[in-house]
């Protein structure tokens, strides 16, 4: 059976709709699988099961070592940017002072030439010239502004005189940010959280396979449940128990430590893979057919 001619006609000067689809033109969408979803007991930085977990006030969970290393690197980067910004301000101040000095020198030279005329010629070898280049009251300062003009000339046609665009260093923010939520964060704002491990006899434990339960209702914690942590003691409950007992009694069920409504922090977690969960589980990639993309319009070679 012969195929349609429109899908086989590849000698046109433009791409057809079918050719664009085969090349992956436009926005490509793909639904994320289970392996791409972060579980609730994984660090947001290393994406591995957390060790000594710390939680911020927005509910993002990190390993203690990972978040400390992240905050330390942010502080070092802030110090580096502050040093670069201070050096740039100092350099701009020096350049402004030098510019004012040159302007004053030109004004003095112009005034001297206007009132005393050109530089006289002296043939007397015994005549002493001072260090500033002045011959006397009826002379001007003997400096070469041509050399200075050539040195500071901005000539785009000469490689040696091509000006460089100054890199403007803005004043950085001195506060560290959360790597997940991008809000301001400090070490004192982080609090340790404690999950209740399932120690029932029916559960077969492995070295890397641990399951956690709610200390109130004993339900196994998964990504399908909404979790709540107390920033006072760090115990984690399912949201139903937190709203039913902790928020009403104003006390932790495990350690009997008093708490308030503002101490309840919703723990962030990955999705479940279902559209009804409300998570954005769709990856998008845009591919453009233009020059430089490797997919541009290329005419076929002419026969010779």
Buried (B, 14 or more C-beta within 10 A) or exposed (E): EEEEEEEEEEEEEEBBEBBBEEBEBEEEEEEBEEEEBBEBBBBBBBEEBBEEBBBBBBBBBBBBBBBBBBBEEBEEEBEEBBEBBEEBEEEEEEEEEEEEEEEEEEEEBEEBBEEBEEBEEEEEEEEEEEEEEBBEEEBBBEEEEEEEEEEEEEEEEEEEEEEEEEEEBEEBEEEBBBBBBEEEBEEEBBBEBBBBEBEEEEEEEEEEEEBBBBBBEEEEBBBEBBBBBBBBBBBBBBBBBBBBBBBEEEBBBBEEBEBEEEBBBEBBBBBBBEEEEEBEBEEEEEBEBEEEEEBEEEEEEEEE
